Amino acid sequence: MRNFVFPVAAAALIATSFAAFAADTMTTGAIKSMDMVKHTLVLDNGVTYTLPAAFKDPGLKVGEKVTIGWVMNGKAYDANTVVIAK
């Protein structure tokens, strides 16, 4: 039984480690600029986020506070979600 438990526990630990790296990171800030033609959004922290091609603008405005869910794609910040923060 011991020979079975350790490998299973080790595999579960490794699997959860990789899942943590794939999770979205959330950032909240004010919109500094945006370009819906290039699908980019720049927050007041200076980071440019690339929006998905199918992104539907919920009425975003420069200066508005938003929360962005994003993942790193090489050196690019790919946004998955953009929600107006209240």
N, C-alpha and C positions, 0 to 999 in steps of 0.2 A: 504494500500500500504506500509506503514512504517513497518508493521508487517512482510512483505515479504522481504524487502530490507536488513534489518539488518542480518537475518540468512544467506542469500545468500552471502553477503559481508564477513561475518565471515568465512563461508565455503571456499570461494575463498582464503582468507588470509591463512588459515590453509593448504590448498592444495598446495599453492605456497611455503610455508615453507618446507614441506616435499620434494618437487621437488628440492629445493636447496641443501638439504642434499644428494640427490642421484646423483648430478652432478659430473662429473669428475673433479679432481684437476690436473692442469698441472704443471710439474716440468721440468726445463731445467738444464742439467749438463753434465759433461764428464763421459764416461764409465770407471769405475775403474776395473771391472772384469765382466765376463759373463760366464754362463754355459748353453749351449743350450740343454744338456741332462736333466738337472734339471729344465730347463725353468726359469732361474733366471738372473737378471741383477742388478749389484751394481753400483750406481753412486758415484761421488766424495764426495757427502754429507753423504755417509756411509749407505744409505738406500738400502735394497735389495727389488727389485720389482719382483713379480712372473708374468711371461709371460703366455698368454693363450696357451693351448696345440696345437692349430692350428696356432701359430705364425710362419710367414715366415720371415726369416732373410733377410733384405734388404742389407746385406753386412756390418754389424756393426763391428767396430774394437775398441779395448781398446784405450782410449784416445779421441775417437770421441765424439763430442758434439751432444746430442740428447734431444728431448722434449718428455716426457712421460705423457700420460693421465692415471690417476689411480684413484681407489676408495679403501677405507679401507674395509677390510673383516675380522672383529675381530681385530687381531693384525697384519695381513698381508696386504701388499700393492699390490693389484692386478692391473697390468697394462692392459689397454685396447688398447692403441695405443702407438707406438714408431716410432717417425719420426726423421730423421737426420736433425739437425738444421744447417742452413746455416750461 
